[in-house]
Every structure is written in structure tokens, then in C-alpha cells.
Amino acid sequence: MIGRGRSPEVSKTCRTCDAAEARLLRRPNRRVRGDWRSVALVILMLVSIALAALAG
């Protein structure tokens, strides 16, 4: 009987945890996109430097 009284609380806690977990999962995706952009910029810079060295 005590377990039945706690089940609504547990379900609310799980919903709260799921919402918090979803927020945490969204944030790293944005950071990863930023990391990919910075990596792409570095690669482009290295390629441009290499082409400038070959041309010069």
C-alpha cells in the first residue's frame, strides 16, 4: 500500500528527470556544432596556407 502511494511521486520525478535529461542532451549538440565549425575553419585555414606556400 505504501508503494502505491509513492508511485505518483515517482512518476512526477521521472518526468522531471526526463525533462532535465532532454535539456542536457540538447546543450551538447549545440556545442558539437560549434566545434565542427571551428574544426572546419582550421582546416580551411591550413589548406589556404598550404596553397599560398605552393603558389609562392
PDB file of N, H, CA, C and O in Angstrom:
ATOM      1  N   MET A   1       0.837  -1.193   0.000  1.00  0.00           N
ATOM      2  CA  MET A   1       0.000   0.000   0.000  1.00  0.00           C
ATOM      3  C   MET A   1       0.880   1.254   0.000  1.00  0.00           C
ATOM      4  O   MET A   1       0.543   2.248  -0.642  1.00  0.00           O
ATOM      5  N   ILE A   2       1.992   1.207   0.711  1.00  0.00           N
ATOM      6  H   ILE A   2       2.265   0.398   1.233  1.00  0.00           H
ATOM      7  CA  ILE A   2       2.861   2.378   0.746  1.00  0.00           C
ATOM      8  C   ILE A   2       3.450   2.620  -0.648  1.00  0.00           C
ATOM      9  O   ILE A   2       3.570   3.765  -1.083  1.00  0.00           O
ATOM     10  N   GLY A   3       3.815   1.544  -1.343  1.00  0.00           N
ATOM     11  H   GLY A   3       3.718   0.614  -0.990  1.00  0.00           H
ATOM     12  CA  GLY A   3       4.373   1.666  -2.685  1.00  0.00           C
ATOM     13  C   GLY A   3       3.395   2.313  -3.641  1.00  0.00           C
ATOM     14  O   GLY A   3       3.798   3.091  -4.506  1.00  0.00           O
ATOM     15  N   ARG A   4       2.111   2.005  -3.501  1.00  0.00           N
ATOM     16  H   ARG A   4       1.783   1.373  -2.799  1.00  0.00           H
ATOM     17  CA  ARG A   4       1.124   2.601  -4.396  1.00  0.00           C
ATOM     18  C   ARG A   4       1.014   4.100  -4.157  1.00  0.00           C
ATOM     19  O   ARG A   4       0.804   4.865  -5.098  1.00  0.00           O
ATOM     20  N   GLY A   5       1.155   4.527  -2.899  1.00  0.00           N
ATOM     21  H   GLY A   5       1.326   3.906  -2.135  1.00  0.00           H
ATOM     22  CA  GLY A   5       1.081   5.955  -2.593  1.00  0.00           C
ATOM     23  C   GLY A   5       2.268   6.718  -3.156  1.00  0.00           C
ATOM     24  O   GLY A   5       2.169   7.912  -3.437  1.00  0.00           O
ATOM     25  N   ARG A   6       3.386   6.029  -3.320  1.00  0.00           N
ATOM     26  H   ARG A   6       3.466   5.059  -3.091  1.00  0.00           H
ATOM     27  CA  ARG A   6       4.584   6.702  -3.820  1.00  0.00           C
ATOM     28  C   ARG A   6       4.655   6.733  -5.343  1.00  0.00           C
ATOM     29  O   ARG A   6       5.401   7.534  -5.907  1.00  0.00           O
ATOM     30  N   SER A   7       3.908   5.894  -6.001  1.00  0.00           N
ATOM     31  H   SER A   7       3.302   5.244  -5.542  1.00  0.00           H
ATOM     32  CA  SER A   7       4.040   5.807  -7.452  1.00  0.00           C
ATOM     33  C   SER A   7       3.751   7.129  -8.174  1.00  0.00           C
ATOM     34  O   SER A   7       4.478   7.444  -9.116  1.00  0.00           O
ATOM     35  N   PRO A   8       2.743   7.920  -7.798  1.00  0.00           N
ATOM     36  CA  PRO A   8       2.572   9.205  -8.482  1.00  0.00           C
ATOM     37  C   PRO A   8       3.773  10.123  -8.279  1.00  0.00           C
ATOM     38  O   PRO A   8       4.152  10.848  -9.199  1.00  0.00           O
ATOM     39  N   GLU A   9       4.372  10.107  -7.103  1.00  0.00           N
ATOM     40  H   GLU A   9       4.064   9.518  -6.356  1.00  0.00           H
ATOM     41  CA  GLU A   9       5.549  10.939  -6.851  1.00  0.00           C
ATOM     42  C   GLU A   9       6.711  10.484  -7.724  1.00  0.00           C
ATOM     43  O   GLU A   9       7.454  11.297  -8.274  1.00  0.00           O
ATOM     44  N   VAL A  10       6.849   9.181  -7.836  1.00  0.00           N
ATOM     45  H   VAL A  10       6.246   8.520  -7.390  1.00  0.00           H
ATOM     46  CA  VAL A  10       7.947   8.659  -8.646  1.00  0.00           C
ATOM     47  C   VAL A  10       7.739   9.030 -10.101  1.00  0.00           C
ATOM     48  O   VAL A  10       8.690   9.399 -10.790  1.00  0.00           O
ATOM     49  N   SER A  11       6.497   8.933 -10.578  1.00  0.00           N
ATOM     50  H   SER A  11       5.724   8.633 -10.018  1.00  0.00           H
ATOM     51  CA  SER A  11       6.243   9.290 -11.977  1.00  0.00           C
ATOM     52  C   SER A  11       6.514  10.774 -12.208  1.00  0.00           C
ATOM     53  O   SER A  11       7.039  11.143 -13.258  1.00  0.00           O
ATOM     54  N   LYS A  12       6.166  11.627 -11.251  1.00  0.00           N
ATOM     55  H   LYS A  12       5.740  11.327 -10.398  1.00  0.00           H
ATOM     56  CA  LYS A  12       6.465  13.055 -11.398  1.00  0.00           C
ATOM     57  C   LYS A  12       7.966  13.283 -11.416  1.00  0.00           C
ATOM     58  O   LYS A  12       8.470  14.086 -12.201  1.00  0.00           O
ATOM     59  N   THR A  13       8.676  12.577 -10.553  1.00  0.00           N
ATOM     60  H   THR A  13       8.267  11.925  -9.915  1.00  0.00           H
ATOM     61  CA  THR A  13      10.125  12.715 -10.507  1.00  0.00           C
ATOM     62  C   THR A  13      10.735  12.246 -11.821  1.00  0.00           C
ATOM     63  O   THR A  13      11.656  12.873 -12.343  1.00  0.00           O
ATOM     64  N   CYS A  14      10.223  11.150 -12.348  1.00  0.00           N
ATOM     65  H   CYS A  14       9.475  10.640 -11.924  1.00  0.00           H
ATOM     66  CA  CYS A  14      10.749  10.644 -13.612  1.00  0.00           C
ATOM     67  C   CYS A  14      10.494  11.634 -14.737  1.00  0.00           C
ATOM     68  O   CYS A  14      11.355  11.826 -15.597  1.00  0.00           O
ATOM     69  N   ARG A  15       9.323  12.266 -14.745  1.00  0.00           N
ATOM     70  H   ARG A  15       8.625  12.110 -14.046  1.00  0.00           H
ATOM     71  CA  ARG A  15       9.041  13.263 -15.775  1.00  0.00           C
ATOM     72  C   ARG A  15       9.988  14.442 -15.648  1.00  0.00           C
ATOM     73  O   ARG A  15      10.480  14.970 -16.646  1.00  0.00           O
ATOM     74  N   THR A  16      10.238  14.849 -14.407  1.00  0.00           N
ATOM     75  H   THR A  16       9.838  14.420 -13.597  1.00  0.00           H
ATOM     76  CA  THR A  16      11.168  15.953 -14.183  1.00  0.00           C
ATOM     77  C   THR A  16      12.562  15.559 -14.629  1.00  0.00           C
ATOM     78  O   THR A  16      13.265  16.346 -15.262  1.00  0.00           O
ATOM     79  N   CYS A  17      12.962  14.334 -14.298  1.00  0.00           N
ATOM     80  H   CYS A  17      12.391  13.694 -13.784  1.00  0.00           H
ATOM     81  CA  CYS A  17      14.288  13.861 -14.694  1.00  0.00           C
ATOM     82  C   CYS A  17      14.390  13.751 -16.208  1.00  0.00           C
ATOM     83  O   CYS A  17      15.415  14.101 -16.794  1.00  0.00           O
ATOM     84  N   ASP A  18      13.333  13.268 -16.836  1.00  0.00           N
ATOM     85  H   ASP A  18      12.501  12.984 -16.360  1.00  0.00           H
ATOM     86  CA  ASP A  18      13.350  13.155 -18.290  1.00  0.00           C
ATOM     87  C   ASP A  18      13.477  14.524 -18.937  1.00  0.00           C
ATOM     88  O   ASP A  18      14.208  14.686 -19.914  1.00  0.00           O
ATOM     89  N   ALA A  19      12.774  15.503 -18.400  1.00  0.00           N
ATOM     90  H   ALA A  19      12.180  15.371 -17.605  1.00  0.00           H
ATOM     91  CA  ALA A  19      12.849  16.853 -18.955  1.00  0.00           C
ATOM     92  C   ALA A  19      14.254  17.424 -18.781  1.00  0.00           C
ATOM     93  O   ALA A  19      14.802  18.030 -19.702  1.00  0.00           O
ATOM     94  N   ALA A  20      14.829  17.231 -17.604  1.00  0.00           N
ATOM     95  H   ALA A  20      14.383  16.739 -16.856  1.00  0.00           H
ATOM     96  CA  ALA A  20      16.179  17.733 -17.345  1.00  0.00           C
ATOM     97  C   ALA A  20      17.190  17.021 -18.232  1.00  0.00           C
ATOM     98  O   ALA A  20      18.128  17.635 -18.740  1.00  0.00           O
ATOM     99  N   GLU A  21      16.990  15.721 -18.411  1.00  0.00           N
ATOM    100  H   GLU A  21      16.228  15.222 -17.999  1.00  0.00           H
ATOM    101  CA  GLU A  21      17.900  14.954 -19.252  1.00  0.00           C
ATOM    102  C   GLU A  21      17.808  15.415 -20.704  1.00  0.00           C
ATOM    103  O   GLU A  21      18.819  15.506 -21.401  1.00  0.00           O
ATOM    104  N   ALA A  22      16.602  15.702 -21.147  1.00  0.00           N
ATOM    105  H   ALA A  22      15.781  15.628 -20.582  1.00  0.00           H
ATOM    106  CA  ALA A  22      16.420  16.184 -22.512  1.00  0.00           C
ATOM    107  C   ALA A  22      17.119  17.527 -22.701  1.00  0.00           C
ATOM    108  O   ALA A  22      17.726  17.768 -23.744  1.00  0.00           O
ATOM    109  N   ARG A  23      17.039  18.391 -21.709  1.00  0.00           N
ATOM    110  H   ARG A  23      16.546  18.194 -20.862  1.00  0.00           H
ATOM    111  CA  ARG A  23      17.722  19.690 -21.800  1.00  0.00           C
ATOM    112  C   ARG A  23      19.228  19.498 -21.888  1.00  0.00           C
ATOM    113  O   ARG A  23      19.904  20.163 -22.673  1.00  0.00           O
ATOM    114  N   LEU A  24      19.750  18.575 -21.068  1.00  0.00           N
ATOM    115  H   LEU A  24      19.201  18.035 -20.431  1.00  0.00           H
ATOM    116  CA  LEU A  24      21.188  18.338 -21.084  1.00  0.00           C
ATOM    117  C   LEU A  24      21.629  17.745 -22.414  1.00  0.00           C
ATOM    118  O   LEU A  24      22.721  18.037 -22.899  1.00  0.00           O
ATOM    119  N   LEU A  25      20.782  16.917 -22.996  1.00  0.00           N
ATOM    120  H   LEU A  25      19.894  16.680 -22.602  1.00  0.00           H
ATOM    121  CA  LEU A  25      21.135  16.316 -24.273  1.00  0.00           C
ATOM    122  C   LEU A  25      21.094  17.344 -25.399  1.00  0.00           C
ATOM    123  O   LEU A  25      21.829  17.211 -26.377  1.00  0.00           O
ATOM    124  N   ARG A  26      20.257  18.355 -25.280  1.00  0.00           N
ATOM    125  H   ARG A  26      19.660  18.462 -24.485  1.00  0.00           H
ATOM    126  CA  ARG A  26      20.180  19.383 -26.319  1.00  0.00           C
ATOM    127  C   ARG A  26      21.398  20.279 -26.282  1.00  0.00           C
ATOM    128  O   ARG A  26      21.894  20.676 -27.336  1.00  0.00           O
ATOM    129  N   ARG A  27      21.893  20.608 -25.114  1.00  0.00           N
ATOM    130  H   ARG A  27      21.490  20.286 -24.258  1.00  0.00           H
ATOM    131  CA  ARG A  27      23.000  21.559 -24.994  1.00  0.00           C
ATOM    132  C   ARG A  27      24.287  21.066 -25.652  1.00  0.00           C
ATOM    133  O   ARG A  27      24.912  21.827 -26.391  1.00  0.00           O
ATOM    134  N   PRO A  28      24.711  19.813 -25.409  1.00  0.00           N
ATOM    135  CA  PRO A  28      25.950  19.381 -26.057  1.00  0.00           C
ATOM    136  C   PRO A  28      25.861  19.359 -27.575  1.00  0.00           C
ATOM    137  O   PRO A  28      26.876  19.538 -28.249  1.00  0.00           O
ATOM    138  N   ASN A  29      24.672  19.144 -28.129  1.00  0.00           N
ATOM    139  H   ASN A  29      23.848  18.999 -27.582  1.00  0.00           H
ATOM    140  CA  ASN A  29      24.526  19.155 -29.580  1.00  0.00           C
ATOM    141  C   ASN A  29      24.898  20.520 -30.138  1.00  0.00           C
ATOM    142  O   ASN A  29      25.549  20.609 -31.179  1.00  0.00           O
ATOM    143  N   ARG A  30      24.494  21.569 -29.464  1.00  0.00           N
ATOM    144  H   ARG A  30      23.964  21.496 -28.618  1.00  0.00           H
ATOM    145  CA  ARG A  30      24.849  22.909 -29.925  1.00  0.00           C
ATOM    146  C   ARG A  30      26.356  23.119 -29.840  1.00  0.00           C
ATOM    147  O   ARG A  30      26.949  23.723 -30.734  1.00  0.00           O
ATOM    148  N   ARG A  31      26.971  22.629 -28.782  1.00  0.00           N
ATOM    149  H   ARG A  31      26.488  22.139 -28.056  1.00  0.00           H
ATOM    150  CA  ARG A  31      28.413  22.788 -28.629  1.00  0.00           C
ATOM    151  C   ARG A  31      29.142  21.987 -29.694  1.00  0.00           C
ATOM    152  O   ARG A  31      30.157  22.436 -30.227  1.00  0.00           O
ATOM    153  N   VAL A  32      28.635  20.813 -30.003  1.00  0.00           N
ATOM    154  H   VAL A  32      27.811  20.448 -29.570  1.00  0.00           H
ATOM    155  CA  VAL A  32      29.278  19.985 -31.017  1.00  0.00           C
ATOM    156  C   VAL A  32      29.234  20.685 -32.363  1.00  0.00           C
ATOM    157  O   VAL A  32      30.209  20.652 -33.114  1.00  0.00           O
ATOM    158  N   ARG A  33      28.107  21.319 -32.675  1.00  0.00           N
ATOM    159  H   ARG A  33      27.315  21.345 -32.065  1.00  0.00           H
ATOM    160  CA  ARG A  33      28.010  22.053 -33.929  1.00  0.00           C
ATOM    161  C   ARG A  33      29.046  23.168 -33.969  1.00  0.00           C
ATOM    162  O   ARG A  33      29.677  23.389 -35.003  1.00  0.00           O
ATOM    163  N   GLY A  34      29.225  23.862 -32.869  1.00  0.00           N
ATOM    164  H   GLY A  34      28.713  23.682 -32.030  1.00  0.00           H
ATOM    165  CA  GLY A  34      30.231  24.909 -32.798  1.00  0.00           C
ATOM    166  C   GLY A  34      31.624  24.348 -32.957  1.00  0.00           C
ATOM    167  O   GLY A  34      32.473  24.971 -33.594  1.00  0.00           O
ATOM    168  N   ASP A  35      31.876  23.176 -32.387  1.00  0.00           N
ATOM    169  H   ASP A  35      31.186  22.670 -31.869  1.00  0.00           H
ATOM    170  CA  ASP A  35      33.183  22.543 -32.521  1.00  0.00           C
ATOM    171  C   ASP A  35      33.452  22.168 -33.968  1.00  0.00           C
ATOM    172  O   ASP A  35      34.562  22.352 -34.468  1.00  0.00           O
ATOM    173  N   TRP A  36      32.429  21.639 -34.644  1.00  0.00           N
ATOM    174  H   TRP A  36      31.527  21.490 -34.238  1.00  0.00           H
ATOM    175  CA  TRP A  36      32.595  21.275 -36.044  1.00  0.00           C
ATOM    176  C   TRP A  36      32.899  22.508 -36.889  1.00  0.00           C
ATOM    177  O   TRP A  36      33.699  22.452 -37.822  1.00  0.00           O
ATOM    178  N   ARG A  37      32.261  23.608 -36.555  1.00  0.00           N
ATOM    179  H   ARG A  37      31.612  23.654 -35.796  1.00  0.00           H
ATOM    180  CA  ARG A  37      32.527  24.827 -37.316  1.00  0.00           C
ATOM    181  C   ARG A  37      33.959  25.294 -37.107  1.00  0.00           C
ATOM    182  O   ARG A  37      34.628  25.706 -38.054  1.00  0.00           O
ATOM    183  N   SER A  38      34.425  25.229 -35.871  1.00  0.00           N
ATOM    184  H   SER A  38      33.882  24.894 -35.102  1.00  0.00           H
ATOM    185  CA  SER A  38      35.787  25.667 -35.594  1.00  0.00           C
ATOM    186  C   SER A  38      36.799  24.741 -36.255  1.00  0.00           C
ATOM    187  O   SER A  38      37.828  25.201 -36.748  1.00  0.00           O
ATOM    188  N   VAL A  39      36.517  23.440 -36.271  1.00  0.00           N
ATOM    189  H   VAL A  39      35.681  23.066 -35.870  1.00  0.00           H
ATOM    190  CA  VAL A  39      37.416  22.487 -36.939  1.00  0.00           C
ATOM    191  C   VAL A  39      37.440  22.761 -38.433  1.00  0.00           C
ATOM    192  O   VAL A  39      38.499  22.730 -39.059  1.00  0.00           O
ATOM    193  N   ALA A  40      36.271  23.030 -39.003  1.00  0.00           N
ATOM    194  H   ALA A  40      35.410  23.055 -38.494  1.00  0.00           H
ATOM    195  CA  ALA A  40      36.207  23.331 -40.437  1.00  0.00           C
ATOM    196  C   ALA A  40      36.994  24.591 -40.755  1.00  0.00           C
ATOM    197  O   ALA A  40      37.688  24.647 -41.771  1.00  0.00           O
ATOM    198  N   LEU A  41      36.896  25.597 -39.905  1.00  0.00           N
ATOM    199  H   LEU A  41      36.332  25.551 -39.081  1.00  0.00           H
ATOM    200  CA  LEU A  41      37.653  26.833 -40.134  1.00  0.00           C
ATOM    201  C   LEU A  41      39.155  26.592 -40.073  1.00  0.00           C
ATOM    202  O   LEU A  41      39.907  27.144 -40.876  1.00  0.00           O
ATOM    203  N   VAL A  42      39.590  25.774 -39.129  1.00  0.00           N
ATOM    204  H   VAL A  42      38.979  25.326 -38.477  1.00  0.00           H
ATOM    205  CA  VAL A  42      41.019  25.469 -39.012  1.00  0.00           C
ATOM    206  C   VAL A  42      41.500  24.734 -40.254  1.00  0.00           C
ATOM    207  O   VAL A  42      42.576  25.029 -40.776  1.00  0.00           O
ATOM    208  N   ILE A  43      40.702  23.770 -40.732  1.00  0.00           N
ATOM    209  H   ILE A  43      39.829  23.530 -40.309  1.00  0.00           H
ATOM    210  CA  ILE A  43      41.089  23.021 -41.931  1.00  0.00           C
ATOM    211  C   ILE A  43      41.179  23.959 -43.136  1.00  0.00           C
ATOM    212  O   ILE A  43      42.118  23.875 -43.926  1.00  0.00           O
ATOM    213  N   LEU A  44      40.201  24.849 -43.269  1.00  0.00           N
ATOM    214  H   LEU A  44      39.438  24.918 -42.626  1.00  0.00           H
ATOM    215  CA  LEU A  44      40.243  25.801 -44.382  1.00  0.00           C
ATOM    216  C   LEU A  44      41.461  26.710 -44.300  1.00  0.00           C
ATOM    217  O   LEU A  44      42.080  27.022 -45.318  1.00  0.00           O
ATOM    218  N   MET A  45      41.801  27.130 -43.096  1.00  0.00           N
ATOM    219  H   MET A  45      41.298  26.877 -42.269  1.00  0.00           H
ATOM    220  CA  MET A  45      42.975  27.985 -42.936  1.00  0.00           C
ATOM    221  C   MET A  45      44.242  27.238 -43.312  1.00  0.00           C
ATOM    222  O   MET A  45      45.113  27.794 -43.980  1.00  0.00           O
ATOM    223  N   LEU A  46      44.358  25.971 -42.886  1.00  0.00           N
ATOM    224  H   LEU A  46      43.651  25.519 -42.343  1.00  0.00           H
ATOM    225  CA  LEU A  46      45.541  25.192 -43.218  1.00  0.00           C
ATOM    226  C   LEU A  46      45.643  24.961 -44.720  1.00  0.00           C
ATOM    227  O   LEU A  46      46.737  25.025 -45.280  1.00  0.00           O
ATOM    228  N   VAL A  47      44.531  24.696 -45.371  1.00  0.00           N
ATOM    229  H   VAL A  47      43.643  24.644 -44.916  1.00  0.00           H
ATOM    230  CA  VAL A  47      44.538  24.496 -46.817  1.00  0.00           C
ATOM    231  C   VAL A  47      44.946  25.774 -47.532  1.00  0.00           C
ATOM    232  O   VAL A  47      45.716  25.735 -48.492  1.00  0.00           O
ATOM    233  N   SER A  48      44.434  26.905 -47.069  1.00  0.00           N
ATOM    234  H   SER A  48      43.808  26.937 -46.290  1.00  0.00           H
ATOM    235  CA  SER A  48      44.793  28.177 -47.720  1.00  0.00           C
ATOM    236  C   SER A  48      46.266  28.497 -47.520  1.00  0.00           C
ATOM    237  O   SER A  48      46.917  29.030 -48.419  1.00  0.00           O
ATOM    238  N   ILE A  49      46.793  28.172 -46.344  1.00  0.00           N
ATOM    239  H   ILE A  49      46.264  27.739 -45.614  1.00  0.00           H
ATOM    240  CA  ILE A  49      48.229  28.409 -46.103  1.00  0.00           C
ATOM    241  C   ILE A  49      49.073  27.507 -47.003  1.00  0.00           C
ATOM    242  O   ILE A  49      50.084  27.935 -47.560  1.00  0.00           O
ATOM    243  N   ALA A  50      48.642  26.256 -47.135  1.00  0.00           N
ATOM    244  H   ALA A  50      47.821  25.908 -46.683  1.00  0.00           H
ATOM    245  CA  ALA A  50      49.385  25.308 -47.977  1.00  0.00           C
ATOM    246  C   ALA A  50      49.353  25.779 -49.430  1.00  0.00           C
ATOM    247  O   ALA A  50      50.372  25.729 -50.119  1.00  0.00           O
ATOM    248  N   LEU A  51      48.190  26.237 -49.901  1.00  0.00           N
ATOM    249  H   LEU A  51      47.363  26.278 -49.341  1.00  0.00           H
ATOM    250  CA  LEU A  51      48.107  26.719 -51.289  1.00  0.00           C
ATOM    251  C   LEU A  51      48.943  27.962 -51.492  1.00  0.00           C
ATOM    252  O   LEU A  51      49.558  28.126 -52.546  1.00  0.00           O
ATOM    253  N   ALA A  52      48.980  28.839 -50.506  1.00  0.00           N
ATOM    254  H   ALA A  52      48.481  28.706 -49.650  1.00  0.00           H
ATOM    255  CA  ALA A  52      49.793  30.042 -50.608  1.00  0.00           C
ATOM    256  C   ALA A  52      51.269  29.682 -50.644  1.00  0.00           C
ATOM    257  O   ALA A  52      52.049  30.315 -51.356  1.00  0.00           O
ATOM    258  N   ALA A  53      51.655  28.667 -49.879  1.00  0.00           N
ATOM    259  H   ALA A  53      51.021  28.153 -49.301  1.00  0.00           H
ATOM    260  CA  ALA A  53      53.065  28.251 -49.867  1.00  0.00           C
ATOM    261  C   ALA A  53      53.448  27.613 -51.200  1.00  0.00           C
ATOM    262  O   ALA A  53      54.558  27.817 -51.692  1.00  0.00           O
ATOM    263  N   LEU A  54      52.539  26.848 -51.777  1.00  0.00           N
ATOM    264  H   LEU A  54      51.638  26.682 -51.378  1.00  0.00           H
ATOM    265  CA  LEU A  54      52.836  26.213 -53.064  1.00  0.00           C
ATOM    266  C   LEU A  54      52.877  27.231 -54.189  1.00  0.00           C
ATOM    267  O   LEU A  54      53.698  27.117 -55.098  1.00  0.00           O
ATOM    268  N   ALA A  55      52.007  28.215 -54.139  1.00  0.00           N
ATOM    269  H   ALA A  55      51.339  28.308 -53.400  1.00  0.00           H
ATOM    270  CA  ALA A  55      51.938  29.227 -55.189  1.00  0.00           C
ATOM    271  C   ALA A  55      53.146  30.187 -55.097  1.00  0.00           C
ATOM    272  O   ALA A  55      53.655  30.663 -56.111  1.00  0.00           O
ATOM    273  N   GLY A  56      53.576  30.448 -53.882  1.00  0.00           N
ATOM    274  H   GLY A  56      53.161  30.061 -53.058  1.00  0.00           H
ATOM    275  CA  GLY A  56      54.650  31.419 -53.698  1.00  0.00           C
ATOM    276  C   GLY A  56      55.969  30.793 -53.786  1.00  0.00           C
ATOM    277  O   GLY A  56      56.986  31.475 -53.653  1.00  0.00           O
TER     278      GLY A  56
END
